Amino acid sequence: MATAYGPYEPGTEPRGHLVPTALSAPFRARVWCEFLYLMISLPMAILTFVYAVTMIALGAGLLITFLGVPVLGAALAGCRGLGVVERARARALLGLRLAEPEPVLRGRGKRGPVAWLGALLRSGTSWRHVIYALIHLPWAVFAFAFALSFTVYGWTSATYPLWRWVFPRYLDQPGIQVFGDDHGHDFYLDTPFETAVTCVAGLLVLLLTPWVMRALTSVDRIMVTGLLGPSRLASRVLELESDRGTVVDTAAADLRRIERDLHDGAQARLVALAMDLGLAKEKLEDDPEAAAKMVDEAHGEVKLALQELRDLARGIHPAILTDRGLGPALSALAARCTVPVTVTVELPERPAPAIEGIAYFTVSELLQNISKHSRAHTAEVDVWRAEDRVLIQITDDGRGGADTSAGSGLAGLAERIDAVDGVLVVHSPAGGPTTVTAELPWR
């Protein structure tokens, strides 16, 4: 169902609710917001077009003097300022989620108005704002005329029976005049049948209004997104910066975890072992039996410390993964799970080592979640290659209810996968079963 600012799209509603939704769609706030956007677009387009053409022409004419460069800079700066208004209109009336474009970037160590003017003139974003100002006016004229005519015709025709009395009382004619000539051949919409047909035609036009408004504003959405929003390169740079931050945070968290495990686990045991061996050495001559007992206890502590070190190394990057690949490593991982797990790995060759490590870590985290929280009886792990992607799917018959937005470990896992251009999708209805699909790049 359409929301206040969301579109009504055909086919998105259950069949039993399609007719009521279609009838109420013309009255929804979304349609009127889009209509208001189209009405405001014409004066805004005239303003931006006149400003851009005037300033660009003036600046180009003055290029033979030094004044042409600052005038062109003022033209670009003004177009960028008008672009801020256009983006705000699109967000408020169209519900368009649009980030701000990249700012004017000066060179390193360069300051002052001259450096800023040079960066402004070199900025592709600034010239895209000028292009928007030039091409938006023709479309705004067409969209304004079409939307206004369509809306006025629909509402006046649909309500024609309510206001037809105006014609005989004030205009001295029986109804709306369709055509007429000097020979007295006039045709009016005045009979009950003609009035009913006019009303039905107006209702049909009103029912088409949501689609018409969406079609008209879709062009505006494309222009605003493509010309006034961030470029693909800038979006990619921001995405890579975000991914780099995620990778750095994840690496720092892993280092802290390793340090904590070493400090609280193996290091503490080795310190206790050194103390026990020192005491055993002192008692070796006086009480050999007690010294032997202490050495035997120290031997047990050595075994536990070695086991903890093996577990820690396995959590970082297990040797079996390096030596034999993802299939045997996941099989060994599944053997330690408290739930019976079936592992199927169909990979023609080994992926990149970094991707292999992330895939192993992903399966490890998900199997730990199954062991701790799912109350499942069985689980399945499937890994295969689809073109240049590695797909991992883990299914269990547990209680379900897993959610990446709940701030759980799944959210951190999704961020880690996203940092390498991967995707994590969780389908876990209440009562189960749960299916988690991870998609990673092959290289």
C-alpha positions as CSV (number, residue, x, y, z in Angstrom):
1,M,0.0,0.0,0.0
2,A,1.3,3.4,-0.9
3,T,2.6,5.5,2.0
4,A,2.5,9.3,2.4
5,Y,5.6,9.7,0.2
6,G,5.9,6.2,-1.3
7,P,4.6,5.3,-4.7
8,Y,1.7,3.2,-5.5
9,E,2.9,0.5,-7.8
10,P,0.6,-2.0,-9.5
11,G,1.1,-5.5,-8.5
12,T,2.5,-4.7,-5.1
13,E,-0.7,-5.3,-3.2
14,P,-2.7,-8.5,-2.5
15,R,-5.4,-9.2,-5.1
16,G,-8.1,-8.7,-2.6
17,H,-6.9,-5.1,-1.8
18,L,-6.0,-4.0,-5.3
19,V,-9.3,-2.3,-6.2
20,P,-9.7,-0.2,-3.0
21,T,-6.0,0.9,-3.2
22,A,-6.4,1.9,-6.9
23,L,-9.5,3.9,-6.0
24,S,-7.9,5.7,-3.1
25,A,-4.5,6.3,-4.9
26,P,-5.5,9.7,-6.4
27,F,-6.3,11.0,-3.0
28,R,-3.0,10.0,-1.4
29,A,-0.4,12.5,-0.2
30,R,2.3,11.1,-2.5
31,V,0.3,12.1,-5.7
32,W,-0.2,15.6,-4.4
33,C,3.4,16.0,-3.4
34,E,4.5,15.0,-6.9
35,F,2.0,17.3,-8.4
36,L,3.3,20.2,-6.2
37,Y,6.8,19.3,-7.2
38,L,5.9,19.6,-10.9
39,M,4.1,22.9,-10.4
40,I,7.1,24.4,-8.6
41,S,9.6,23.0,-11.1
42,L,8.6,25.5,-13.9
43,P,9.4,28.7,-12.0
44,M,12.5,27.1,-10.6
45,A,13.6,25.9,-14.0
46,I,13.1,29.4,-15.4
47,L,15.1,30.9,-12.6
48,T,18.0,28.5,-13.0
49,F,18.0,28.6,-16.8
50,V,18.0,32.4,-17.0
51,Y,20.7,32.6,-14.3
52,A,22.9,30.0,-16.0
53,V,22.6,31.3,-19.6
54,T,23.1,34.9,-18.5
55,M,26.1,34.3,-16.3
56,I,27.8,31.8,-18.7
57,A,27.3,34.1,-21.7
58,L,28.5,37.1,-19.7
59,G,31.6,35.2,-18.5
60,A,32.4,33.8,-21.9
61,G,32.1,37.3,-23.4
62,L,34.4,38.7,-20.8
63,L,37.1,36.1,-21.2
64,I,39.1,38.5,-23.2
65,T,39.6,40.3,-19.9
66,F,40.4,39.0,-16.5
67,L,36.8,39.5,-15.4
68,G,35.5,36.6,-17.4
69,V,37.1,34.0,-15.1
70,P,35.5,35.2,-11.8
71,V,32.1,35.7,-13.6
72,L,32.3,32.0,-14.8
73,G,33.2,31.0,-11.3
74,A,30.2,33.0,-9.9
75,A,28.0,31.2,-12.5
76,L,29.2,27.8,-11.4
77,A,28.9,28.7,-7.7
78,G,25.3,30.0,-8.2
79,C,24.3,26.8,-10.1
80,R,25.6,24.7,-7.3
81,G,23.7,26.8,-4.8
82,L,20.5,26.4,-6.8
83,G,21.3,22.7,-6.9
84,V,21.1,22.6,-3.2
85,V,17.5,23.9,-3.4
86,E,16.6,21.4,-6.1
87,R,17.9,18.5,-4.0
88,A,16.0,19.7,-1.0
89,R,12.8,19.8,-3.1
90,A,13.4,16.3,-4.4
91,R,14.0,15.0,-0.9
92,A,10.9,16.7,0.6
93,L,8.4,16.2,-2.2
94,L,9.6,13.1,-4.0
95,G,11.1,11.2,-1.0
96,L,14.3,10.9,-3.0
97,R,17.3,9.6,-1.0
98,L,20.1,11.6,-2.5
99,A,23.5,12.3,-1.0
100,E,25.3,15.6,-1.4
101,P,27.8,15.8,-4.3
102,E,31.5,16.0,-3.7
103,P,32.7,19.4,-2.5
104,V,35.1,21.7,-4.4
105,L,38.5,20.2,-3.7
106,R,41.6,22.4,-3.8
107,G,45.1,21.0,-4.3
108,R,47.2,20.2,-1.3
109,G,48.7,23.3,0.2
110,K,46.7,25.6,-2.0
111,R,44.6,28.3,-0.3
112,G,42.9,31.5,-1.1
113,P,40.2,32.6,-3.6
114,V,42.3,31.9,-6.7
115,A,42.8,28.3,-5.7
116,W,39.1,27.9,-4.9
117,L,38.1,29.5,-8.2
118,G,40.5,27.1,-10.2
119,A,39.1,24.1,-8.4
120,L,35.5,25.3,-9.1
121,L,36.2,25.6,-12.8
122,R,37.9,22.2,-12.9
123,S,35.1,20.5,-11.0
124,G,32.9,18.2,-13.1
125,T,30.2,18.4,-10.5
126,S,29.9,22.2,-11.1
127,W,29.5,21.8,-14.8
128,R,26.9,19.0,-14.3
129,H,24.8,21.6,-12.4
130,V,25.1,23.9,-15.4
131,I,23.9,21.1,-17.7
132,Y,20.9,20.5,-15.4
133,A,20.0,24.2,-15.4
134,L,20.0,24.2,-19.3
135,I,18.1,20.9,-20.0
136,H,15.6,21.1,-17.1
137,L,13.6,24.0,-18.5
138,P,12.1,22.2,-21.6
139,W,11.1,19.2,-19.6
140,A,9.7,21.4,-16.8
141,V,7.5,23.3,-19.3
142,F,6.1,20.0,-20.7
143,A,5.6,18.4,-17.3
144,F,4.0,21.5,-15.9
145,A,1.5,21.8,-18.8
146,F,0.7,18.0,-18.9
147,A,0.3,17.6,-15.2
148,L,-1.8,20.7,-14.8
149,S,-4.0,19.9,-17.8
150,F,-4.4,16.2,-16.8
151,T,-5.3,17.0,-13.2
152,V,-7.6,19.9,-14.0
153,Y,-9.5,17.9,-16.6
154,G,-9.8,14.9,-14.3
155,W,-11.2,16.7,-11.4
156,T,-13.4,19.1,-13.4
157,S,-14.9,16.2,-15.4
158,A,-15.3,13.9,-12.4
159,T,-17.2,16.6,-10.5
160,Y,-19.1,17.9,-13.5
161,P,-22.5,16.9,-12.2
162,L,-21.9,19.0,-9.1
163,W,-21.2,22.3,-10.8
164,R,-23.1,22.0,-14.2
165,W,-25.7,24.4,-12.8
166,V,-23.3,27.2,-13.1
167,F,-23.7,27.3,-16.9
168,P,-27.5,27.9,-17.2
169,R,-27.5,30.3,-14.2
170,Y,-24.6,32.5,-14.9
171,L,-23.3,31.8,-18.5
172,D,-26.7,31.4,-20.3
173,Q,-25.8,28.0,-21.8
174,P,-26.9,24.5,-20.9
175,G,-23.5,23.1,-20.2
176,I,-19.9,22.8,-21.3
177,Q,-19.6,23.7,-25.0
178,V,-17.7,21.1,-26.9
179,F,-17.7,22.9,-30.3
180,G,-19.7,25.6,-32.1
181,D,-19.7,27.6,-35.3
182,D,-21.2,30.7,-36.8
183,H,-24.1,28.7,-38.4
184,G,-25.5,27.8,-35.0
185,H,-24.2,24.3,-34.9
186,D,-23.4,24.0,-31.2
187,F,-22.8,21.0,-29.0
188,Y,-23.2,21.1,-25.3
189,L,-22.7,18.5,-22.6
190,D,-26.2,18.9,-21.0
191,T,-28.1,15.7,-21.1
192,P,-28.0,13.2,-18.2
193,F,-26.2,10.7,-20.5
194,E,-23.6,13.1,-21.6
195,T,-23.1,14.3,-18.1
196,A,-22.6,10.7,-16.9
197,V,-20.1,10.0,-19.7
198,T,-18.1,13.1,-18.8
199,C,-18.1,12.1,-15.1
200,V,-16.9,8.6,-15.9
201,A,-14.2,9.9,-18.2
202,G,-13.0,12.2,-15.5
203,L,-12.9,9.3,-13.0
204,L,-10.8,7.2,-15.4
205,V,-8.4,10.1,-15.7
206,L,-8.2,10.4,-11.9
207,L,-7.4,6.7,-11.6
208,L,-4.5,7.2,-14.0
209,T,-3.2,10.1,-12.1
210,P,-0.8,8.2,-9.8
211,W,0.9,6.5,-12.8
212,V,1.1,9.7,-14.8
213,M,2.6,11.7,-11.8
214,R,5.1,8.9,-11.2
215,A,6.1,8.8,-14.9
216,L,6.6,12.5,-15.0
217,T,8.6,12.8,-11.8
218,S,10.7,9.7,-12.7
219,V,12.4,11.9,-15.3
220,D,13.1,14.5,-12.7
221,R,14.4,11.8,-10.4
222,I,16.8,10.7,-13.1
223,M,18.0,14.2,-13.8
224,V,18.4,15.2,-10.2
225,T,20.2,11.9,-9.3
226,G,22.5,11.9,-12.4
227,L,23.4,15.6,-12.6
228,L,22.9,17.0,-9.1
229,G,24.0,14.0,-7.0
230,P,27.4,12.5,-6.4
231,S,29.2,11.0,-9.4
232,R,29.8,7.3,-9.6
233,L,33.5,7.8,-9.0
234,A,32.8,9.9,-5.8
235,S,30.3,7.3,-4.6
236,R,32.7,4.5,-5.1
237,V,35.5,6.5,-3.3
238,L,33.2,7.0,-0.3
239,E,32.2,3.4,-0.3
240,L,35.8,2.3,-0.4
241,E,36.7,4.7,2.4
242,S,33.9,3.3,4.5
243,D,35.0,-0.3,3.7
244,R,38.6,0.6,4.6
245,G,37.4,1.9,7.9
246,T,35.4,-1.3,8.5
247,V,38.5,-3.4,7.7
248,V,40.7,-1.3,10.0
249,D,38.2,-1.6,12.8
250,T,37.8,-5.3,12.3
251,A,41.6,-5.8,12.3
252,A,42.0,-3.8,15.4
253,A,39.2,-5.8,17.1
254,D,40.9,-9.0,16.1
255,L,44.2,-7.8,17.5
256,R,42.5,-6.9,20.8
257,R,40.8,-10.3,20.9
258,I,44.1,-12.1,20.2
259,E,45.9,-10.0,22.9
260,R,43.1,-10.7,25.4
261,D,43.1,-14.4,24.7
262,L,46.8,-14.6,25.0
263,H,46.9,-12.6,28.2
264,D,44.0,-14.3,29.9
265,G,44.6,-17.8,28.6
266,A,48.0,-19.1,27.5
267,Q,50.1,-16.4,29.0
268,A,48.5,-16.9,32.5
269,R,49.0,-20.6,32.2
270,L,52.6,-20.2,31.2
271,V,53.3,-17.8,34.1
272,A,51.7,-20.3,36.5
273,L,53.8,-23.1,34.9
274,A,57.0,-21.2,35.4
275,M,56.1,-20.6,39.1
276,D,55.3,-24.3,39.6
277,L,58.5,-25.4,37.9
278,G,60.5,-23.0,40.1
279,L,58.9,-24.4,43.3
280,A,59.5,-28.0,42.0
281,K,63.1,-27.2,41.5
282,E,63.5,-25.9,45.0
283,K,61.8,-29.1,46.4
284,L,63.7,-31.5,44.2
285,E,66.4,-32.3,46.8
286,D,64.3,-32.0,49.9
287,D,61.0,-33.6,48.8
288,P,61.4,-35.5,45.5
289,E,57.9,-37.0,45.6
290,A,56.3,-33.5,46.0
291,A,58.5,-32.2,43.2
292,A,57.5,-35.0,40.9
293,K,53.9,-34.3,41.7
294,M,54.3,-30.6,40.9
295,V,56.2,-31.5,37.6
296,D,53.3,-33.8,36.7
297,E,50.8,-30.9,37.3
298,A,53.0,-28.6,35.3
299,H,52.9,-31.1,32.4
300,G,49.1,-30.9,32.4
301,E,49.3,-27.1,32.3
302,V,51.6,-27.3,29.3
303,K,49.1,-29.5,27.5
304,L,46.2,-27.0,28.2
305,A,48.4,-24.1,27.2
306,L,49.3,-25.8,23.9
307,Q,45.6,-26.6,23.3
308,E,44.6,-23.0,23.8
309,L,47.4,-21.8,21.5
310,R,46.2,-24.2,18.8
311,D,42.6,-23.0,19.2
312,L,43.8,-19.4,19.0
313,A,45.8,-20.1,15.9
314,R,42.9,-22.0,14.3
315,G,40.7,-19.0,14.9
316,I,43.1,-16.7,13.1
317,H,43.9,-18.9,10.1
318,P,43.9,-22.7,10.5
319,A,46.8,-24.6,8.9
320,I,44.4,-27.0,7.2
321,L,42.8,-24.1,5.3
322,T,46.3,-23.1,4.0
323,D,47.4,-26.6,3.2
324,R,44.2,-28.3,1.9
325,G,41.7,-25.6,1.0
326,L,38.2,-24.6,2.0
327,G,36.5,-28.0,1.7
328,P,38.6,-29.9,4.3
329,A,38.8,-26.9,6.5
330,L,35.0,-26.5,6.6
331,S,34.6,-30.3,7.2
332,A,36.9,-30.0,10.2
333,L,35.0,-27.0,11.4
334,A,31.7,-28.8,11.1
335,A,33.1,-31.8,13.1
336,R,33.5,-29.5,16.1
337,C,30.0,-28.1,15.9
338,T,27.5,-29.4,18.5
339,V,24.9,-29.8,15.8
340,P,25.3,-32.4,13.0
341,V,26.4,-30.5,9.9
342,T,26.5,-31.7,6.3
343,V,29.1,-29.9,4.2
344,T,29.1,-29.7,0.4
345,V,31.8,-27.7,-1.3
346,E,31.9,-27.5,-5.1
347,L,34.7,-25.2,-6.2
348,P,36.6,-25.9,-9.4
349,E,39.7,-24.2,-7.9
350,R,40.7,-22.3,-4.8
351,P,39.6,-18.7,-4.6
352,A,42.0,-15.9,-3.5
353,P,43.5,-16.6,-0.1
354,A,41.9,-13.5,1.5
355,I,38.4,-14.5,0.2
356,E,39.1,-18.1,1.4
357,G,39.8,-16.8,4.9
358,I,36.7,-14.7,5.0
359,A,34.6,-17.6,3.8
360,Y,36.0,-19.8,6.5
361,F,35.5,-17.1,9.1
362,T,31.9,-16.6,7.9
363,V,31.0,-20.3,8.2
364,S,32.8,-20.5,11.6
365,E,30.7,-17.6,13.0
366,L,27.4,-18.9,11.6
367,L,28.1,-22.4,13.0
368,Q,28.8,-20.9,16.4
369,N,25.5,-19.1,16.3
370,I,23.8,-22.3,15.4
371,S,25.4,-24.1,18.3
372,K,24.6,-21.3,20.8
373,H,21.3,-19.9,19.8
374,S,19.4,-21.8,17.1
375,R,18.3,-25.0,19.0
376,A,18.6,-26.8,15.7
377,H,18.9,-30.5,15.2
378,T,20.7,-30.4,11.8
379,A,22.4,-27.9,9.6
380,E,23.8,-27.8,6.1
381,V,26.7,-25.8,4.6
382,D,26.8,-25.4,0.8
383,V,29.6,-23.6,-1.0
384,W,29.8,-23.2,-4.8
385,R,31.0,-20.8,-7.5
386,A,28.7,-18.8,-9.7
387,E,30.6,-16.9,-12.4
388,D,33.0,-14.6,-10.5
389,R,31.3,-15.0,-7.1
390,V,31.6,-17.5,-4.2
391,L,28.2,-18.4,-2.7
392,I,27.9,-19.8,0.8
393,Q,24.5,-21.0,2.1
394,I,24.0,-22.3,5.6
395,T,20.6,-23.7,6.6
396,D,19.4,-25.0,9.9
397,D,16.1,-26.3,11.3
398,G,16.2,-24.2,14.5
399,R,13.8,-21.7,16.0
400,G,14.6,-18.8,13.6
401,G,14.3,-15.2,14.4
402,A,17.8,-14.2,13.4
403,D,18.2,-10.5,12.3
404,T,21.1,-8.5,11.1
405,S,19.6,-5.2,12.3
406,A,19.3,-6.3,16.0
407,G,22.9,-5.4,16.8
408,S,23.9,-9.0,17.0
409,G,27.1,-10.7,15.7
410,L,25.3,-11.0,12.3
411,A,25.6,-7.2,11.9
412,G,29.3,-7.3,12.4
413,L,29.6,-10.2,10.0
414,A,27.6,-8.4,7.4
415,E,29.9,-5.3,7.7
416,R,33.0,-7.5,7.3
417,I,31.5,-9.1,4.2
418,D,30.4,-5.8,2.8
419,A,34.0,-4.5,3.2
420,V,35.1,-6.8,0.3
421,D,32.1,-6.1,-1.9
422,G,30.1,-9.0,-0.6
423,V,26.5,-9.4,0.5
424,L,25.0,-11.2,3.5
425,V,21.3,-12.1,3.3
426,V,19.4,-13.6,6.2
427,H,16.0,-15.3,5.9
428,S,14.9,-16.4,9.3
429,P,11.2,-16.3,10.0
430,A,10.0,-17.0,13.6
431,G,9.8,-20.8,14.1
432,G,12.5,-21.4,11.4
433,P,14.1,-22.6,9.3
434,T,16.9,-20.2,9.0
435,T,18.8,-19.7,5.7
436,V,21.9,-17.4,5.6
437,T,23.4,-16.7,2.2
438,A,26.8,-15.0,1.8
439,E,28.1,-13.8,-1.5
440,L,31.8,-13.0,-1.9
441,P,33.9,-12.0,-4.9
442,W,36.1,-14.7,-6.3
443,R,39.1,-12.5,-6.5
